[in-house]
Amino acid sequence: MDIAKIREKAKAQKKAEELVVDPVPQEEALPEVEAFDLSDPGAGVADAVGTELSFVDVPDSSSDGPSGLDLLFAATEEFALSTDGPSDEIIESPAEAREQASRQYLAFNLGDEEYALDIKQISEIIKVREFTDIPRAPGFILGIISLRGVVVPVFDLRCRLNLGVSEFMPTTRIVVCQHDDVSVGLLVDSINQVVNLIDDEVEPPPGVLSGLDREMVSGLGRYQGRLIILLNIESVLDVVSL
């Protein structure tokens, strides 16, 4: 017998088994119960169930004694909660755990790329103002400004990262950074937003970066599908080695 016939025979046998239905047993008739007189609550019910009933006195609910609920909720060690302490010390919400494990960065644009700095290293963001030139300064230093009596040098961040020279636009801003008690302004094309990045969203910098000094990059962050280059502020502001 070939395989096709074996399959047809098996299907026919399975179909025949599904059609077999076990007979439904007839329900046994319930025993008849004689009617009893409701005016005599003891006798009729006792006759019906075949058991002698006894009656007890129920205390009046208006009495001064403790109620059943009072007795149930009476203070006992067996019913003491195991978590008597503050709940906030026991349970930590996912949001709090994420906040503890994350860092905030200020994201900004330089050309078509998005960069970011640790927000703890930023003191303020200001609009572009007139610079005072510094003789024989490196090409990426635009000059100095006075910020509330403090002299602040301003770097063209594009030029510092070997990305060309910045163009002044209405969105151009100066990000004032603080490092080792020294304030330095970084000229950027535009400010995007403050982003939170957890450790799992930050990758180490690649071995090779096109046109960018690897020492100036601390990592790559991924935020909502965007790739953000995280800058190493210490290397960016290091002009002694130049």
C-alpha positions in Angstrom: 0.0 0.0 0.0 1.4 3.4 -1.0 1.7 6.4 1.4 -1.3 8.2 -0.1 -3.6 5.3 0.7 -2.2 5.0 4.2 -2.9 8.7 4.9 -6.5 8.4 3.5 -7.2 5.4 5.7 -5.9 7.1 8.8 -8.0 10.2 8.1 -11.1 8.1 7.6 -10.5 6.2 10.9 -9.9 9.4 12.8 -13.1 10.9 11.4 -15.1 7.8 12.4 -13.7 8.0 16.0 -14.8 11.7 16.2 -18.3 10.8 15.3 -18.7 8.3 18.2 -20.5 10.0 21.1 -20.8 8.5 24.5 -24.4 8.1 25.7 -25.5 10.7 28.2 -26.6 9.1 31.4 -30.0 9.9 32.6 -30.2 12.2 35.6 -31.3 10.5 38.7 -34.6 11.7 40.0 -34.3 13.9 43.1 -36.0 12.6 46.2 -39.3 14.3 47.0 -39.3 16.5 50.0 -42.5 16.9 51.9 -43.8 20.4 52.4 -43.6 21.9 55.9 -45.4 24.6 57.8 -43.4 27.9 57.9 -45.3 28.9 61.0 -43.4 26.2 62.9 -39.8 26.8 62.0 -38.4 24.0 64.1 -40.6 21.0 63.2 -40.9 21.4 59.5 -37.2 22.0 58.8 -36.2 19.1 61.1 -38.5 16.7 59.4 -37.3 17.8 55.9 -33.6 17.3 56.7 -34.0 14.4 59.1 -32.0 16.2 61.8 -33.0 17.6 65.1 -32.4 21.4 65.2 -31.4 23.4 68.2 -31.9 27.1 68.6 -29.4 29.6 70.2 -29.9 33.1 71.4 -28.3 35.8 69.2 -27.1 38.8 71.2 -28.6 42.1 70.4 -26.5 44.2 67.9 -27.2 47.3 69.9 -25.4 46.0 73.0 -22.3 47.8 74.3 -19.9 44.8 73.8 -17.4 44.6 71.0 -18.8 43.6 67.6 -17.5 40.8 65.4 -15.4 43.2 63.3 -13.9 44.7 66.4 -12.8 41.3 67.6 -11.5 40.5 64.1 -9.3 43.6 63.8 -8.1 43.5 67.4 -4.4 44.1 67.6 -2.5 40.8 67.5 1.0 39.9 66.5 -0.2 37.3 64.0 -1.9 40.0 61.9 1.0 42.5 62.1 2.2 43.5 58.6 5.7 42.4 57.7 6.4 45.7 55.9 5.7 48.2 58.7 8.5 50.5 57.5 8.1 53.2 54.9 7.3 51.7 51.5 9.7 54.1 49.7 12.6 52.4 51.5 11.6 48.9 50.2 10.4 49.5 46.7 12.3 51.5 44.1 10.5 52.6 41.0 12.0 51.9 37.6 12.0 55.7 36.9 14.2 56.3 40.0 16.5 53.4 39.1 16.9 54.9 35.6 17.6 58.3 36.9 20.3 57.1 39.2 22.0 55.2 36.4 21.8 57.9 33.8 23.7 61.1 32.9 22.4 64.3 31.3 24.0 65.7 28.2 23.5 68.9 26.3 23.0 68.0 22.6 23.9 70.5 19.9 24.7 70.6 16.2 27.9 71.2 14.3 27.0 71.0 10.6 25.1 67.8 9.9 26.4 66.0 13.0 25.0 66.0 16.6 27.4 66.3 19.5 26.9 66.5 23.3 28.7 67.5 26.5 28.1 66.4 30.0 25.7 69.0 31.4 27.6 69.1 34.7 30.5 70.8 32.8 28.3 73.5 31.4 27.6 76.7 33.4 25.5 78.7 30.9 24.5 79.3 27.2 24.7 82.8 25.8 24.2 84.5 22.4 27.1 85.5 20.3 28.7 88.8 21.2 31.7 90.8 20.0 35.1 89.2 20.5 38.4 90.8 21.5 41.2 89.3 19.4 44.1 87.6 21.0 47.5 88.1 19.2 49.3 84.9 18.0 46.5 82.7 19.3 45.6 79.3 17.6 43.2 79.6 14.7 40.3 78.0 16.5 40.4 80.7 19.3 38.0 83.4 18.1 39.0 85.8 20.9 37.8 86.7 24.4 34.7 88.1 25.9 33.9 89.6 29.3 31.2 87.7 31.2 30.3 89.5 34.4 33.8 90.7 34.8 35.4 87.3 34.0 37.5 87.0 30.9 36.4 84.0 28.8 38.2 82.7 25.7 35.9 81.5 23.0 36.7 78.5 20.8 35.3 77.8 17.3 34.3 74.2 18.1 34.1 73.2 14.5 37.6 74.4 13.8 38.8 72.8 17.1 37.5 69.4 15.9 39.0 69.9 12.4 35.5 70.2 10.8 36.0 73.5 9.1 35.1 77.1 10.1 31.8 78.0 11.7 29.3 80.3 10.0 27.5 82.8 12.2 23.7 82.2 12.0 20.7 83.3 14.1 20.8 79.9 15.9 24.6 80.2 16.8 25.3 80.0 20.5 28.2 80.0 22.9 28.2 77.2 25.4 30.2 78.3 28.4 32.0 75.3 30.0 33.8 75.1 33.4 36.9 72.9 33.8 39.6 73.1 36.4 38.2 76.5 37.6 38.6 77.9 34.1 35.7 79.1 31.9 35.8 78.6 28.2 33.1 79.3 25.6 32.5 76.9 22.7 30.8 78.2 19.6 28.2 75.8 18.2 25.7 76.0 15.3 22.5 75.4 17.4 21.3 73.9 20.6 19.0 70.9 20.5 18.0 69.6 23.9 19.1 68.0 27.1 19.1 64.2 26.8 19.3 61.4 29.4 21.6 58.5 28.5 22.0 55.4 30.6 25.2 53.4 30.5 23.7 50.8 28.1 23.1 53.6 25.6 26.7 54.8 25.5 29.3 53.0 23.4 33.1 53.5 23.4 34.4 55.6 20.6 35.4 53.6 17.4 39.0 53.0 16.6 39.0 55.3 13.6 37.0 58.6 13.3 36.9 60.4 10.0 38.5 63.8 10.3 38.1 63.9 14.1 40.7 63.4 16.8 39.7 60.3 18.7 41.0 61.7 22.0 38.4 64.4 21.9 35.5 61.8 21.9 34.5 60.0 25.0 31.8 57.8 23.4 28.8 57.5 21.2 25.3 57.8 22.6 22.1 56.4 21.1 19.0 58.4 21.8 15.6 57.8 20.1 17.3 56.4 17.0 19.8 59.3 16.9 23.6 58.8 17.1 25.2 61.5 19.3 29.0 62.1 19.5 29.9 62.6 23.2 32.9 65.0 23.5 35.7 64.8 26.1 35.8 68.3 27.5 39.2 67.9 29.0 40.8 67.1 25.6 38.8 69.8 23.8 40.0 72.5 26.1 43.6 71.3 26.3 45.6 73.9 24.4 48.9 73.4 26.3 49.9 70.6 24.0 49.4 72.6 20.9 
